[in-house]
Amino acid sequence: MLVRSLTLATLLCVACPTFAADSDAPLAREQGKARPLVVIAPSSADPTLRGLNEALKDPATGAAFKERGIVLYSVANMMGMREDKNLEQQATMALIRELKLGASKGTKVILIGRDGERHVLKDDDNSTPLDPQAVLTAVDELPASEKAVTAPEPTPTVPAKAAAKDSKPSKPAKPAAPPKPLED
């Protein structure tokens, strides 16, 4: 009984950090699939954030963002959003930790390519809004190697034996012997 408990505890110690690392990294989930545009503003009334949100309501600009695979993440007053949908507090903090930014009072706009490389579009204290065309231009100027990056496709999980024997009908397997009771 003790051996089983120790084995289970060891497996949990090894597996839990792996699951925790996968669950709270919003930018890691986007890598290879989309280009996150992260806006970190001191308040929700920031001109840059408001200007980008208003521009995305325009059908032409919204279509241009979708065509280029841009996903808008915004953090204002420690509240995170992904394309007008609220993020959990844990995901918002993971987003901020993942960017590894220093403390500043101004608005930061960061474009992250499909390859994970960061391009700072704005990092200042002045309240001039960022033109959405500047974002589109920055995406168009990304290197060709970044544009070729795609998300890894999941491999089909067809067993090799089943793939080899597709033409022949298979025999039913013999039933397994019942398990022996455990002795402690």
C-alpha angles and dihedrals in degrees: 000000000000092000092054092049092050091047092051092047091050092050092050092050091053099041103041098069089050093054093044092052092053097047103057107041108096096176093050090058090054096050111118093007107063143001110247116213106201120198116189110189132173092231141006089250092065111134093225094052094043091047093053092046091050092047091052090056088064107092095221095051092042090052091049090052092049092046090056093043096244117164117192118224116181132185118191125161088356090298114123129207135184111203094332094315118112119245122216115258091248091053091048092053090046089053091053092045091048092056092052093209125170123235116281138155098222135077119276125201116189127181114204116199126220088259091057097252115142124227115189109216098174134011112159147103100241118104099230111133121237115245112236089221088063088058092049091048091050090053092048090051094054114120119268091244090063092050091054093057113107134176114268109259117231113251118235113255100223112146114242093234092053092049092050095047099046091119097049125063111239127233118244112258122247113258114260121247114259113263118262116244114258120249121211 
